[in-house]
Amino acid sequence: MTRHIVIDPITRLEGHGKIDVILNDQGEVDHAYFQVPELRGFEKFAQGRPAEDMPQITSRICGVCPMAHHMAATKALDDLYQIEPAPAARVIRELAYNTFMFEDHALHFYFLGGPDFIVGPTAPKDQRNVLGVVAKVGVEVGKKVIAMRRAARDLISLLAGKVIHPVFGLPGGVSRQVRAEEQERAVQVARQAVEFAEFTLGAFHDIVLKNRQYVALITSPAYTHQTYYMGLVDEKNRVNFYDGAVRVVTPQGKEYARFQARDYLKHIAEHVEPWSFMKFCYLKNVGWKGFEEAPASGVYAVAPLARLNVSDGMPTPKAQAAYEEFFGTLGPRPVHHTLATHWARVIELLCAAEMMLQLAQSPLLVDPNIRNIPTAKPAEGIGIVEAPRGTLIHHYATDEKGVITMANLIVATQNNAARIAMSVDRAAKALIKGGQADDGVLNMIEMAFRAYDPCNGCATHSLPGHMPLLLRIYDPRHRLVNEIRRAGGFTDFQGRGAERAGATEK
Amino acid sequence: MKTLVLGLGNDLLADDAIGLLAVDELENRLAGRADVVGTSRHGLALLEFFVGYHRAIVMDSVRTLRHAPGTIIELEGGALRPVRIASPHFAGWPEMLHLAHELGITFPPRVRIFAMEVADTSTIGGSMTPAVRRALPELCARVCQAVDQW
């Protein structure tokens, strides 16, 4: 049967996340497509610009994680000019990066993953929001989150030089050294961060792990996929956010590949579907077999759960203890439950905080030698970091003057895109019966992809922003039978819009 | 009485730069009267910017499709209704404002928003719509006036 999927340009303008559901002759879901109707553009825009501009340009891709792009770009410049960063510069970069990871994970856990877990998946809809989280954990904790994030952000500004975007990354180093009095401040913030992360892990225990219903939800088949996993690891195969080798494990937890940034194209390929602007990454040597689970399919996942799954342990003691408890409870490794990502994120929060403290105390932090000057002729550079949402790859080719001739960016959400599509399809199949669906379906589908925290603006390299949802159900002859919309009003108000309300329409 | 003037936008996305251009214009003009800050962050990450201020003005681009590009729309921060959010990428101003209120942190009791109707916020590296660029002085003037005559 021919099925015609149209990406409506009006929808594209409005930046909807769009789900098209095709029914079979029995009225059950044949397939559901989670579409990202946004266009890529950054890679083209980068061509013809000096490579040194890339850390500044790419940090504007996303209003949520500018530091991740800044750092991946900076590392790609190290590679492009074949220069190792000065040891002090590496410590400064890593401290800034772990601080960023810490603040982003704190934001996500409390305010965004929180509605599902802290408030509870079965709580009334009007409580399942940020305010519900505050009501549950208490105003004092809410204030603590804000104060902690602010301290972290101030530390990043101190190290990275600018609130609006980080500007410190240079090939071979950083632009500014850290002074002794600033080191004291960094140590102080890092100590608070460790304490905060321990408190958060405790809260997760009390609220989530002691509730059997939540644990049952985490481990339910609806939110479980057997796939490969990918993430950066250090020389001892422990989690590392800033640097290392890319490690891939099989759904059984065996090492499938371990490679350096330079070799990423030998392992990762991108699959194109006619119904999405997103490119779906897969393991080249396993192959693309559709949106299928392992072992035949090369679909893999990244982000906190994947990082724990590919690692033999954590680089810091408190996070290591939490890691052991995680796999002791949900294991063996790898854990395939998507919703366990929220737990993994808290463990990483603790890891980032402990790393902050180690780095802040390093005597190298205040070493004045912060730059190795590059002398090599540029040609090609690849940089990889772990963004909060997973592996982020920047790849540039330049002419001999260092002007970009090719840029390829693979962002976390692209790595996860196939698995996210599978989660949405599964949720739709489980929840839409006889062509009937309501707003509750959107909530459950949202929960499936919220765990990945997809950034579709990043993944299509276009404007990130508010994403209202549009779900359309078609019969086998592709006649629209139902439409559910969570509308957006203003399309581009960074503070986002007036007059937005959920509405169900036929 | 501490005043914040916060410009939002992305200087790579055509008209979306307007809030940041206004920051460049106003930094000197408002020196001593307000802290003028620009950012490309959005959603809940904006919250920390406001903490400790008594008054705040936000400058941003907006697309209502109901006004001509370059039209300046003044909104009261509290007038925007919150919605459920799926990710930090989708969190917005109303969610942030309600959170601040709920937490009882020192947050400006009144936030005025000057939003300029724009035409193009998705062309990377795109040039600005002439009508939007022409309206920059008016935006700055209205913000200055708002600071002086709160």
HADDOCK unambig.tbl for C-alpha pairs under 7 A between the chains (distance, minus, plus):
assign (segid A and resid 41 and name CA) (segid B and resid 124 and name CA) 6.63 0.50 0.50
assign (segid A and resid 42 and name CA) (segid B and resid 124 and name CA) 6.75 0.50 0.50
assign (segid A and resid 45 and name CA) (segid B and resid 124 and name CA) 6.73 0.50 0.50
assign (segid A and resid 45 and name CA) (segid B and resid 125 and name CA) 6.82 0.50 0.50
assign (segid A and resid 60 and name CA) (segid B and resid 10 and name CA) 6.74 0.50 0.50
assign (segid A and resid 63 and name CA) (segid B and resid 40 and name CA) 5.47 0.50 0.50
assign (segid A and resid 63 and name CA) (segid B and resid 41 and name CA) 4.18 0.50 0.50
assign (segid A and resid 63 and name CA) (segid B and resid 42 and name CA) 5.59 0.50 0.50
assign (segid A and resid 64 and name CA) (segid B and resid 41 and name CA) 6.07 0.50 0.50
assign (segid A and resid 64 and name CA) (segid B and resid 42 and name CA) 6.77 0.50 0.50
assign (segid A and resid 64 and name CA) (segid B and resid 89 and name CA) 6.57 0.50 0.50
assign (segid A and resid 108 and name CA) (segid B and resid 88 and name CA) 6.84 0.50 0.50
assign (segid A and resid 112 and name CA) (segid B and resid 86 and name CA) 6.83 0.50 0.50
assign (segid A and resid 112 and name CA) (segid B and resid 87 and name CA) 5.67 0.50 0.50
assign (segid A and resid 112 and name CA) (segid B and resid 88 and name CA) 6.47 0.50 0.50
assign (segid A and resid 129 and name CA) (segid B and resid 84 and name CA) 5.85 0.50 0.50
assign (segid A and resid 130 and name CA) (segid B and resid 99 and name CA) 6.83 0.50 0.50
assign (segid A and resid 131 and name CA) (segid B and resid 99 and name CA) 6.23 0.50 0.50
assign (segid A and resid 139 and name CA) (segid B and resid 103 and name CA) 5.38 0.50 0.50
assign (segid A and resid 142 and name CA) (segid B and resid 103 and name CA) 6.24 0.50 0.50
assign (segid A and resid 143 and name CA) (segid B and resid 103 and name CA) 6.08 0.50 0.50
assign (segid A and resid 146 and name CA) (segid B and resid 48 and name CA) 6.95 0.50 0.50
assign (segid A and resid 150 and name CA) (segid B and resid 48 and name CA) 5.87 0.50 0.50
assign (segid A and resid 164 and name CA) (segid B and resid 38 and name CA) 6.36 0.50 0.50
assign (segid A and resid 164 and name CA) (segid B and resid 39 and name CA) 4.49 0.50 0.50
assign (segid A and resid 164 and name CA) (segid B and resid 40 and name CA) 6.06 0.50 0.50
assign (segid A and resid 446 and name CA) (segid B and resid 86 and name CA) 6.56 0.50 0.50
assign (segid A and resid 450 and name CA) (segid B and resid 86 and name CA) 6.01 0.50 0.50
assign (segid A and resid 450 and name CA) (segid B and resid 87 and name CA) 6.33 0.50 0.50
assign (segid A and resid 453 and name CA) (segid B and resid 87 and name CA) 5.81 0.50 0.50
assign (segid A and resid 455 and name CA) (segid B and resid 89 and name CA) 6.52 0.50 0.50
assign (segid A and resid 463 and name CA) (segid B and resid 122 and name CA) 6.21 0.50 0.50
assign (segid A and resid 464 and name CA) (segid B and resid 89 and name CA) 6.74 0.50 0.50
assign (segid A and resid 465 and name CA) (segid B and resid 89 and name CA) 5.73 0.50 0.50
assign (segid A and resid 465 and name CA) (segid B and resid 90 and name CA) 5.62 0.50 0.50
assign (segid A and resid 466 and name CA) (segid B and resid 89 and name CA) 6.49 0.50 0.50
assign (segid A and resid 466 and name CA) (segid B and resid 90 and name CA) 4.04 0.50 0.50
assign (segid A and resid 466 and name CA) (segid B and resid 91 and name CA) 6.73 0.50 0.50
assign (segid A and resid 467 and name CA) (segid B and resid 90 and name CA) 5.75 0.50 0.50
assign (segid A and resid 490 and name CA) (segid B and resid 62 and name CA) 6.61 0.50 0.50
assign (segid A and resid 490 and name CA) (segid B and resid 63 and name CA) 5.47 0.50 0.50
assign (segid A and resid 490 and name CA) (segid B and resid 64 and name CA) 5.30 0.50 0.50
assign (segid A and resid 491 and name CA) (segid B and resid 63 and name CA) 5.68 0.50 0.50
assign (segid A and resid 492 and name CA) (segid B and resid 61 and name CA) 6.84 0.50 0.50
assign (segid A and resid 492 and name CA) (segid B and resid 62 and name CA) 5.24 0.50 0.50
assign (segid A and resid 492 and name CA) (segid B and resid 63 and name CA) 5.58 0.50 0.50
assign (segid A and resid 493 and name CA) (segid B and resid 60 and name CA) 6.63 0.50 0.50
assign (segid A and resid 493 and name CA) (segid B and resid 61 and name CA) 5.72 0.50 0.50
assign (segid A and resid 493 and name CA) (segid B and resid 62 and name CA) 4.54 0.50 0.50
assign (segid A and resid 493 and name CA) (segid B and resid 63 and name CA) 6.86 0.50 0.50
assign (segid A and resid 494 and name CA) (segid B and resid 8 and name CA) 6.69 0.50 0.50
assign (segid A and resid 494 and name CA) (segid B and resid 9 and name CA) 6.92 0.50 0.50
assign (segid A and resid 494 and name CA) (segid B and resid 42 and name CA) 5.95 0.50 0.50
assign (segid A and resid 494 and name CA) (segid B and resid 60 and name CA) 6.83 0.50 0.50
assign (segid A and resid 495 and name CA) (segid B and resid 42 and name CA) 6.55 0.50 0.50
assign (segid A and resid 495 and name CA) (segid B and resid 43 and name CA) 6.27 0.50 0.50
assign (segid A and resid 495 and name CA) (segid B and resid 92 and name CA) 4.91 0.50 0.50
assign (segid A and resid 495 and name CA) (segid B and resid 93 and name CA) 4.04 0.50 0.50
assign (segid A and resid 496 and name CA) (segid B and resid 92 and name CA) 4.93 0.50 0.50
assign (segid A and resid 496 and name CA) (segid B and resid 93 and name CA) 5.66 0.50 0.50
assign (segid A and resid 497 and name CA) (segid B and resid 80 and name CA) 6.88 0.50 0.50
assign (segid A and resid 498 and name CA) (segid B and resid 80 and name CA) 5.03 0.50 0.50
assign (segid A and resid 498 and name CA) (segid B and resid 81 and name CA) 6.58 0.50 0.50
assign (segid A and resid 499 and name CA) (segid B and resid 80 and name CA) 6.80 0.50 0.50
assign (segid A and resid 499 and name CA) (segid B and resid 81 and name CA) 6.58 0.50 0.50
assign (segid A and resid 500 and name CA) (segid B and resid 81 and name CA) 6.94 0.50 0.50
assign (segid A and resid 501 and name CA) (segid B and resid 83 and name CA) 6.72 0.50 0.50
